[in-house]
Amino acid sequence: MWMPPELDKGRIAALDVIQRHPTHRFAPSQRRALYELFGPNTHPLVKRARGWLAIITARRVLPVWQEAATHDDPEDDPDAELIVDAHTPERLLALAEGVLQGTIEHDVASKAAGDYWYVAGNLIDAAAQYEDTTIGAAYAFNASVIALNEVLRPRLTFTTSEQRADEDETFPDQARDTASCAVLAEAGAEWMAFSDSEKRKAFWEW
């Protein structure tokens, strides 16, 4: 696939960093530098490229959520304000795709992005504290929510004022990109029940 020469050079350099790191990490600040090579977020082509990158990244870890999610019939709880089931992340990604394709109104997608932002955060808290679902599944759900938000409001993440430790595990939710959640869903982290450096390497090389 063709890409601008500077971006291709950045991609090759990033792969070298990932392969050399002992646990194959690709830090948020390093991804920010790569995103900058895409060009200004206000450019229509950059917005589309970043948006589709977010969508395909979230789709990669959809099975992690789907395998862990409870397959309850949403109609069993008619009073629920928001439906959260095995297919919710897929519906959010369909909205994101619709925005990029011009078939979904921005306001419709924006409401869903805002509503499910809080659901996503609660899922991580519940997984960490009460083991309602696996933490990996919770991060897979979050990846879809963040992908939709990236499509709606593309921006460079990881600004200096937001930055904590330069690790995906400790970054504030409002500063994450989709890949930050997706890599945790697929490869885990040291503080989680599992951490697989080879899966992390495979994710970033993908």
C-alpha positions, 0 to 999 in steps of 0.5 A: 500500500502506497504511503507518503515517503516520510510516513513510510520512513516513520513506520519502518523506524517504529517497527525497529523500535518495537522489535528492539524493545525487550517487551516490544512496547510502542509508547504513546509518545512514539505513536504521537510522533508517527501520527504527526507524519500523517499531516494536520488533523484538519486535512480531510484525507488525514481525518479519513486515514486516521479514522479508518486506522482507528476502526480497523484497529478496534475491529482486530480485537472485537472477538476479545469482547464478543467471546467474553460478553454475556449474550443476554437478549436486550429485550430482557431489560426493557428499562435499560437506557443503553444496550450493552451486549456482544454486538454493541462495539460492532454497532459503534464501529458501524456508526464510525464507518457511516460517518466516514462514508457520509451515511450517518449524521455527525450528531447521531454518532456523537450522542452514541460516542458520548453515551458509551464513553461512560459505559466503557469506563465503568466496564474497566472499573467493574472488570478490575474490581469485581471481575464482571468481565475480563479486563481484556474484554473491557479494553476491547469494548473501549477500543470501539468507543475510542475509535468512534470518538477518533472519527468524530474528533481526530486530534493528536493524543498524548499532549504534554499537559495530559501525559503521565508515565509514557505507558499505555497502562497508565495513560488517562482515558481522555488522552488514549488512542484506539491502539492504546486500548486494543493492545491491552485487550490483545496482549495484556499488561503487567498489572493485569492477569496476563501479559504476553510480549509476543502478542504485543509484538504481533499486534504492533507489527500488524 
